[in-house]
Amino acid sequence: ASDGSRPTKRPRVLSAASEEQTFDFSSRFFAPSLGVPEDPVTGSAHCILAPYWAVKLGRAEGEAMYALQASPRGGILRLRLMESGKRVEIVGQAVTVLRGHMNV
């Protein structure tokens, strides 16, 4: 565990209850050691955050939560726990950053 006195190589996800009525919580994601100073919108992080906030906010399965990833570009996600919390449905706008083909 990092004591805060030295840099860490692990990604950092920060989250807090939102101060805006529009959102249930907000987040930011940093992973500079992986070449990602700050990720604009991180779906994988919200797969961890959604179950946590569902419990904190008393949300039932299938009930929507709205999250703001507060990076400079920013993004809004609608999240719902599905299949007894085994899956998280994520809905939002996407930006294509890479397109390609893979031959297997």
PyMOL commands that set and color helices and strands:
alter all, ss='L'
color gray80, all
select helices_A, chain A and resi 32-34+43-57
alter helices_A, ss='H'
color red, helices_A
select strands_A, chain A and resi 12-17+25-31+36-39+65-69+75-82+87-91
alter strands_A, ss='S'
color yellow, strands_A
deselect
rebuild
show_as cartoon
